[in-house]
């Protein structure tokens, strides 16, 4: 708790009215890899409490669209459409496609993390499982040359996931933003340029 209270990114989020410290992770990743631009269509999976959607919404502006999807309740954000439910459910997917109205998705974001059990290899396997679900969604919903950003914990299954991204995207980068806690095993995988014929 003390670490959280003294965290400079937590303090900055509070001072700047951001939903969470995670907002700065996306900001840093998006700037480094040029992931967000005005007018883009972005789907944010596992969006609550909304830090990433908040950042994306500010960049894409009125000409773009951000759809935030989460199982948890999420307080509305200006310019962000919130869908409550599991993105793997047919009904939720149908609602998402209706919101898109035929527009292709430029960027799929996933900052999803499993409920931590405290058993490292169980949590690791769940993390990889969520990343695989997000990748499957991205491959189906992204327009050609679309981009993907996903959080994952390093460990068993990580190399295989990176290999799968390399099969699907023109460029794949492994990133650890400054806003990530150094002791955390989380890293972010960036897939740029969805390949044709996927």
C-alpha positions in Angstrom: 0.0 0.0 0.0 2.9 2.4 0.9 4.5 1.7 -2.5 1.2 2.6 -4.2 0.7 5.8 -2.3 4.3 7.0 -2.9 4.3 5.9 -6.6 5.0 9.0 -8.7 2.7 7.8 -11.5 -0.2 7.3 -9.0 0.3 10.8 -7.7 0.5 12.2 -11.3 -2.7 10.3 -12.3 -4.5 11.8 -9.3 -3.2 15.3 -10.1 -4.0 15.1 -13.8 -7.4 13.5 -13.4 -6.4 10.2 -15.0 -8.3 7.0 -14.2 -5.2 5.0 -13.3 -1.4 5.0 -13.4 -1.8 2.6 -16.3 -2.7 5.6 -18.5 1.0 6.6 -18.5 2.1 3.1 -19.7 -0.1 3.5 -22.8 1.0 7.1 -23.3 4.7 6.0 -23.3 4.1 3.0 -25.5 1.9 4.9 -28.0 4.5 7.7 -28.3 7.4 5.3 -28.8 5.7 3.2 -31.4 3.3 5.8 -32.9 0.3 3.7 -32.1 -2.4 6.4 -31.7 -3.5 9.1 -34.2 -6.5 11.3 -34.6 -9.4 9.6 -36.4 -8.4 6.0 -35.4 -10.9 3.3 -34.4 -9.6 1.7 -31.2 -11.0 -1.3 -29.2 -9.8 -1.5 -25.6 -10.2 -5.0 -24.1 -10.4 -5.3 -20.3 -10.7 -1.6 -20.2 -11.8 -0.9 -16.6 -11.2 1.5 -14.8 -10.5 3.2 -18.1 -7.0 4.7 -18.0 -6.1 3.4 -21.5 -9.5 4.4 -23.0 -9.1 7.9 -21.5 -5.7 8.3 -23.3 -6.9 6.8 -26.5 -10.1 8.9 -26.5 -8.1 12.1 -26.1 -5.8 11.3 -29.1 -8.3 9.9 -31.6 -10.7 12.8 -30.9 -14.2 13.3 -32.3 -13.3 11.9 -35.8 -12.2 8.6 -34.2 -13.8 6.1 -32.0 -12.9 4.2 -28.8 -14.9 1.2 -27.7 -14.0 0.0 -24.1 -15.0 -3.6 -23.2 -14.9 -5.1 -19.8 -16.7 -7.5 -17.5 -16.7 -4.9 -14.8 -18.8 -1.8 -14.6 -16.9 1.3 -15.9 -17.8 4.9 -15.3 -18.5 6.6 -18.7 -15.7 8.7 -20.3 -16.2 11.5 -22.8 -16.0 10.2 -26.4 -15.7 6.5 -25.3 -18.4 3.9 -25.8 -18.5 1.4 -23.0 -19.6 -2.2 -23.5 -20.0 -4.4 -20.4 -19.5 -8.1 -21.0 -17.0 -10.7 -22.3 -15.7 -9.8 -25.7 -15.7 -13.6 -26.4 -19.5 -13.8 -26.1 -21.4 -13.7 -29.4 -23.9 -11.2 -28.0 -21.2 -8.8 -26.9 -19.3 -9.2 -30.2 -22.5 -8.5 -32.1 -23.0 -5.3 -30.1 -19.4 -4.3 -30.7 -19.8 -4.8 -34.5 -23.0 -2.8 -34.4 -21.1 0.1 -32.7 -18.4 -0.1 -35.3 -21.0 0.3 -38.1 -18.7 -1.3 -40.7 -15.6 0.7 -39.7 -12.4 -1.3 -39.5 -10.4 -1.4 -36.3 -7.0 0.3 -36.4 -5.8 -0.7 -33.0 -6.7 -3.4 -30.4 -5.4 -2.8 -26.9 -5.4 -5.3 -24.1 -4.2 -4.5 -20.6 -6.1 -7.5 -19.2 -4.6 -9.4 -16.3 -5.9 -12.4 -14.5 -7.2 -12.3 -10.9 -3.9 -13.0 -9.1 -3.9 -16.2 -7.1 -0.4 -15.8 -5.8 0.7 -19.1 -7.5 3.2 -17.7 -10.0 2.9 -20.5 -12.7 -0.9 -20.5 -12.5 -1.1 -16.7 -12.8 1.4 -16.8 -15.7 -0.6 -19.4 -17.6 -3.8 -17.3 -17.1 -2.0 -14.2 -18.4 -0.8 -16.0 -21.5 -4.4 -17.3 -22.0 -5.9 -13.8 -21.9 -3.2 -12.5 -24.3 -4.1 -15.3 -26.7 -7.8 -14.5 -26.6 -7.0 -10.8 -27.2 -4.7 -11.8 -30.2 -7.4 -14.0 -31.7 -9.9 -11.1 -31.4 -7.4 -8.7 -32.9 -6.6 -10.9 -35.9 -10.3 -11.2 -36.7 -11.3 -7.5 -36.1 -8.3 -5.5 -37.2 -8.2 -4.0 -40.7 -5.2 -5.0 -42.8 -2.0 -3.3 -41.5 -3.8 -2.7 -38.1 -1.9 -2.8 -34.8 -2.1 -4.7 -31.5 -0.8 -4.0 -28.0 -1.1 -6.5 -25.3 0.2 -6.9 -21.7 1.7 -10.3 -20.7 3.8 -11.7 -17.9 7.1 -13.3 -18.9 7.4 -17.0 -18.2 6.2 -20.3 -19.7 4.4 -19.8 -23.0 5.8 -16.3 -23.6 8.2 -17.3 -26.4 5.4 -19.1 -28.2 3.1 -16.1 -28.0 5.9 -13.8 -29.4 6.4 -16.3 -32.3 2.6 -16.3 -33.0 2.6 -12.5 -33.1 5.6 -12.6 -35.5 3.6 -14.9 -37.8 0.7 -12.4 -37.8 2.4 -9.0 -37.8 5.1 -7.4 -39.9 6.9 -6.0 -36.8 6.8 -7.2 -33.2 8.4 -5.4 -30.3 8.8 -6.3 -26.6 8.4 -3.2 -24.5 8.7 -2.3 -20.8 7.5 1.3 -20.3 9.0 3.5 -17.6 5.6 3.6 -15.9 5.8 -0.2 -15.4 7.1 -1.1 -11.9 10.6 -2.5 -12.3 9.9 -5.5 -10.1 6.9 -6.5 -12.2 7.3 -9.3 -14.7 4.8 -7.6 -17.0 5.9 -6.6 -20.5 4.0 -5.3 -23.5 4.0 -6.9 -26.9 3.4 -4.5 -29.8 2.4 -6.0 -33.1 2.5 -3.6 -36.0 1.1 -4.2 -39.5 -1.3 -7.1 -39.5 -0.3 -9.3 -42.4 -2.6 -10.1 -45.2 -4.0 -13.6 -45.7 -4.1 -14.2 -42.0 
